[in-house]
Amino acid sequence: MSNLTDFFGAGAAPIPTAQFVIGESKTFTSPLTGRIKVIITGGGGQGAFVANSNQYPNQNYGDGTGGGAGGYSEKIFNVIAGDTFTVTIGAGGATTLAMDSISSTRVGNNGGNTTFVTASAAESVNMTANGGGGGQIQSGANTSAYTVAGGVGGTASGGDFNYTGGAGGSITRIASNNANAMTTGGGAVALYGSAYRGGNIDISLDLSGYYLIGATGGAGVGGNGGDIDFNVLEHRAAISSGGSATKSADSYIGSRSISTTLPSTSGGPTNNPTISIIDAQGSGSGGKYAYNASLSQTNSGGFGAGSGAGAGYNVNRTAHLYCRVYGGGGFGGGGACNYINDTASSSAVGHYAGAGGTGGGGSGAFNSKFHNLSGLTDRRWSPGGDGLCIIMFV
């Protein structure tokens, strides 16, 4: 049984001994005779990685989308003390390469499947929650119209209720838009039956003479990450917040100039963190864009919520600016990171997109001049959230 402090955070109230949160593959032996509810979630997909090596926005090309959330399966049935079941936990999609080895644009890795299967019991149970799909890419200076889909949500089967996870955000462009780079946030687990996605990006106007920066927040279990619509010439940089446990995030913050520092905004309510396994009440975190500043950083989403996106542009190549996007809360999606023009320094301490929340949230996509930054001490192509198995006597 996993340590619940790791799942809910320090200070969370203890749960009754007749409830179990399993975060690693094992055999579960029922300690009691009675009726149980089993919930399983698949691992979240990893967001795409766009390895730009250029230094200016109008020389950066390609889009990366967030990972999809794992599937959700729930079943209630009777057990006898001593009955055994085989639990396999799907890992979140992640790279096995050292960060120094990543020098090319790559799609995200898929999340693993979680299963709960009868080993020795009268009740025949065969539940599966499939992992979410990895984020997708469009690489290079493509002037055609196209859409890059987000990582697909994982499906599920074998339960009384089976829900498909939320997808990563998508990116849609009309023709002639090529000199810019976009990233989107990851999807959230369909904890209450509805699948919510990372924020979408839509470039619906001919902006061929402009370069743009855009990144969206991850989904919460109750709402999408904020969308971005580049539909007027005056907007050059845009970010959005993460969805919350109860509603979608607001649409983007826009800037007329790519050299403007945008403030942080939050998505959703500001309720206190939940103390119940499946009663999420967290708020989404705000997005942040910085220009020639020392930091572009967002906070983690509250339990069940997505994290906001982070983006930055550093025109002064002798100064270091870093972008850190923390992960989604439990079951929530991570926000995207979009960072342009960096020079490594010995004091550099991190570039990363938001990881998927524990329970199978998808991670955000990452776009950066990243692979040749030898001075960075903390570089992460963030993983999707690991799956879970939750067992409650009811």
N, C-alpha and C positions, 0 to 999 in steps of 0.2 A: 504494500500500500504506500502511495507516495506521501511525502510530507506536505500537509495542507498549507503550512506557512509559505511554502514555495509557490503554491497555486494561487492563494488568495492574498498573500502579502502579510507582513508582520502585523500582529494585533487582531487578526481575524478570530472570531469566536469559534471554539471547538465544536465539532459536529457529534451527534450521538454515535456510539460504537456500532450501531446497526447500519451505518452508512460507510461506504468505502469509495475512495478515489484511487484508481489504479492507473499509474503512468508508465508502467513498463510491462513487457510481456511476461506472463506467469500463469500458473494454474490457480484458479480461485476455488476454494473449498467452502461451501456454505456452513457457517457456524450455527445456524438456527434452522428450524422448520418453520415455514411460513410462506409469504407471498413477497416477491421482489420485483422492483422495477430496474431494468438494466438500460443504461444509455451509453452508446458508444459514438465516438466521432473519429473521422479519418484525419490523417495529417494534412496540414495546409500546404499548398503549392508555393514555390519560391518565385519571387518576382524576377523579371528579366534583368540582364546586366548589359548596358551599352557602354563600351569602352572607347570613348572619344579621346583622341590624342591631340586635338587642336586646342588653341588657346582663346579663341574669340567666339561669341555666339553665332556669327554669320559663317563660321567655319565648322560648326558642330552639326552633325547630321544623325538622324535615326531616332526611333521611338522605342520605348520599352514599357510593357504593361505589368500590372501586379498579378500575383498568384491567386488562384481560386481557393476557397475554403474547403475543408473536408466535409464529407457527407455526415448525416445524423440519423441514427436508428434507435428506436425506443421500443421496449417490450416488457409486459408484465406477465408473470407466470409463477406457479407454485414450485417450491423446492423443499427437500428434506435435508436435515442436517447431515453433512458428509457428502452431499452431491458435489461433483467436481465439474469445472468448466475450464476450457482452454482460452485464455485471453491473449491476443496478439495486438500490440499497440503499433500503429503506423507512425513512423517518424515524419516530421516536417521536411519538405523538400530542401535540400542543402547541397552545396558544392563540396567535393572532397579535395579540391585543389588548394594549395597554398595561395594566398592572395598575390604573392609576387609572380605566380605562374599564370595569372589571368591577364591576358593581353589582347583578347579578342571578344567581340560582342557575342553573347550567348543567351539562349532561352533559359528560363528558370527550370529547375528540376521539380518533378511531380512529387506530391506527398505520398506517403505509404498508406496501405489499407489497414484498418482496424477490424478485428473479428472477435466474436464471442460465440463459442461453439461447445455443445455438450461433449464432455469427456466420459462421465459416468453418472447418469441421472435418468430418471424416468421421463422427464420432459425433454423432448428433442428441440434443441435451439440451434439456429445457424444464422447469426446476425453478421452483416458486413456493412461497414461504413468506408467507402472508398476515399482515397486521398484526392485532394484538389490538384488541378493541373497547373503547371508552371506558366509564368508569364511569357508573352510572345514579343517578337521584335520586328522592326522594319529598319534595315541598316542601309546607310548610304544616302546620297543626295537624289532621292526619287521625286520627280516633279509631277508624277501622276496622282490622281485621286486614289485614295485607299483607306481601308480601315484595318487597324490592328486590334484583334480581339484580346480581351483579358484572359488570364488563365481560367479555365472552366471549373465550376464547382463540382466536388465529388458527389457521386450518387450513393444510394444506400438501399439495402434490402434485408428481408428476414425479420423485421420488427412489426409491431402493430402500427407504428408510424415511421415513415422513411422520408427524409427530406434531403434535397440536393443543396449543397453549399452555395454561397454567394460567389460570383465571379470577380476577378480583378477588373479594374476599370478599363475601358476601351479608348482608342484614339482614332478619330476620323478626320481626314483632311480632304478639302477639295484640291483640284489641280493647281500647280504653280507654287506650292508651299514646300520648300525643301531646306532652307537655311535656318533650321531651328531644331531643337530636341525636346521631347516630351516624355514624362513618366507618370504612371498612375499607381494608386494604392491597391491593396489586396482586399479580397472579399471576407465576409464574416460567416460563421457557422449559422445555419438556420435553426437557432435554438428554440424558437417559438413557431416554426413552420414556414416563415417567409424568408426568402434568400435575399440578402442585401449585398450590393456590389461596392467596389472601390469607385471613387469619383471618375467620371468620364471626361475626356477632352474632345472638343469639337472646334476645328479651325474652318469656319464657314464663310470666310471672306478671302479674296485674293490678297495675300500679304507677302507676295514674292519679293518685294523690296524691303522687307523688314526681317529682323531676326527676333525670335521669341524664346522665353523660358517659361515652362509650365510644369507643375507637379501637383498631384491631388492626394487627398487623405484617404485612409482606409475606412472600410465599412464597420459599423457597429451591429449588434444583433437586432437593433430596432431601426436602423436607417442607413442610407447610402453615404459614402464619402461625398464631399462637396464636388460639384461639377465645375468645369471651366469651359467657357464658350468665347473663343477669340473671334468676335464678330464686328469689331470696329478697329480702325487703324491706330487709334490713340493708345491702345493697350499693348504693352510689350512684355511685361512680366506678370505672371499670375500663379497663385497658389490656393489651396483650399484646406479646410479642416477635416477631421475625422468625424464619421457618424457616431451617434451615441447609442445607448441601449434603448432609447425610446423614440428617436426621430433622426431624420437625415440632416447632414450638415448644410449650412448655407452655401450658396454658390460662391465663386472665387472672389478674392480681393484682386483688383487690377491696378496696374501702374501705367501711366502714360509713358514713362521713361524707364528703360532697363537699368538706369543708374539711381533709381529711387529705392530707398529702404522701406519695405512694407511692414506694417505692424502684425503682431500675432493676434489671431482670433480663435475663439473656441467654438466647437459645435455641440449642440445638445444641452441637456440640463446639467446642473451641478449638484446632483443628489449625492449623499454620502455613499461610500463604497458598500457593496452588498456583503452580507455575511452568510448568504445561502448559496448552495452550489449552483442552482439554475434560476436564481432570481436576480438577474443582472440589473444594476441601476447606474452604471457609470456614465460619465460624460466623455465626449470625444475631445481630444486635445486640439489646440489651435495650430495653424500653419505659420511658417515664418520664412520670409525672404530677406536676404541681406546683400547689400552692395558695398564692396570695399570695407566691410566690417570684420571684426574678429570672429564672429559667430553667427551661424544660422542653425538654430537648434529648436526642436519641439519636444514636448513631454510625452510620456506614455499615455495611452488612453486609459480611462477608468475601466473597471471590470465590465466586460461585455461591449466595450466601445473601441473605435478605431483611433489611431494616432493621426495627427495632421502631417501635411507634407512639409519638407524643407527644401529650399533652393537658395543658391547664391551665385553671384557673378563678381569676380575680382579682376578689375582692369589693371591693377598695379601688380605686375608679376613678381615683384620683389617682396611683396607682403603675403603672409599666409592667412587664408580664410578657410574655415572648415565647416562642414555640413554634417550634423548628427540628427538623425530622426529615430526616436525611440519607438519601441514596439507597441502593438495594440494590447489592450487588456484581454483577459480570458475570453476566448472565442472570437475576438475582434481582429480586424485586419490592420496591417502596418501601413504607414504612409510612405509615399515615394520620396526619393532624394534626387535632386538635379543640380549638379555642381559644375560650373564652367570656369576654366582658367585657374590653375593652381601651380604653385611652385613649392616643392617640399622644403621643410625646414626642420631643424633638430627638435624644435618645440612642438611640432605638429602632433595632435592627439586625436585624430579620428575622422573618418568619413564613413557613413553607413546609412542605408535605408532602414525603415522600420521592420522588425521581425513580426511574424504572425503571432497572435496571442495563443497561449497554451490552450489546448482543446481543438486546434485545427484551423486557426485563422491564417489567411494568406499573407505573405510578406509583400512589401512595396517594391517597385522597380528602382533600379539604380542607374544613373547616367553621370559619368564623370571622366575627366582626365585623371585616371586612377592608377593604372597598372605600373607606371614608371615613377611613382612618388616614393622614392627610397627613404625619405626622412620621416614618413608617417609611422607612428607607433601603434596605431589601432585602425585596421582596415577590415571591413566586413562586407561581404555579399550576404545579406541577412537571410536566414532560413525561414521557412514556414513554421507555424506552430505544430508541435507534436500532438497526436491524437490522445484521447482519453477513454477510460471506461469508468462509469459511475454506477454504483450498485446501492440501492436503497430498499430496505424492508418497509413495506407499505401495508 
